[in-house]
Amino acid sequence: MIDVSGKWALITGASRGIGRLIALEMAKQGCNLVLHSRRLSHCSSLLEQVQRLGVQAYAVEAELSDLDAVEDMMTRIDRTGTSLDIVFNNAGVQVAYRSAFLETPSEDYIKSFAINTIAPMRICYHVLPGMVDQGFGRIINTTSGIALDPQQAGYSASKAALDKVTVDLGSKYDGTNVILSLADPGWCRTDLGGPNASNPPESALPGVLIGAFVDDRRSGRLFAAPHFSGMTLEHAVQQAETSCVVPYDR
């Protein structure tokens, strides 16, 4: 398991839910943080919390459906001199639940793919050259286990596309110290998951963190957080390195 103290991690969708939990846990591990949300003010209380834990941190803002805004955000990070070591592409959107699924509008797909697929991949493409140059990088793209549910077609299709491109892109870095992984937090009671979800947000820990700490130079794995619930981070990482399939098999 690697030591992330002193490294820099970008967390998208950091202001609430699982993104906020990731930020707090990474700060406890000594990792410096770039906290993304749609508005800087959304991360103000979290920024104070993580700084009290003794790490450096600052906030950035971008509407992820605006791909120019995504590129501008990454350029602003570059201009601070921050070299990103870890990226959690955690932010996502579930546009609607369409009971009349045969009437699903095209806009569901357009918005879902912009935020859930294209924005995280633009971030990946931006940071990967620097990670290769510095000889270290970890990217964790948040996916979903939703299946056989056409009522959420825009969301599930966008996550399936993210799965595919993460595994394919990761194959180009397999065997290096730049590792791309997928994390499925499970169905959690967040703003996205809704109040009827079966699990509290905390159940996603430590599973959603594993991809930042693995140290076996294997890309393309899916870390399903419910499989690691109740474990210590150290145990979860050890389990992941010995048992998770590469590339993952649903």
Summary of the structure (lengths in Angstrom):
residues: 250
radius of gyration: 16.9
end to end distance: 25.3
largest distance: 51.5
contacts: 853
relative contact order: 0.14
helix: 47%
strand: 15%
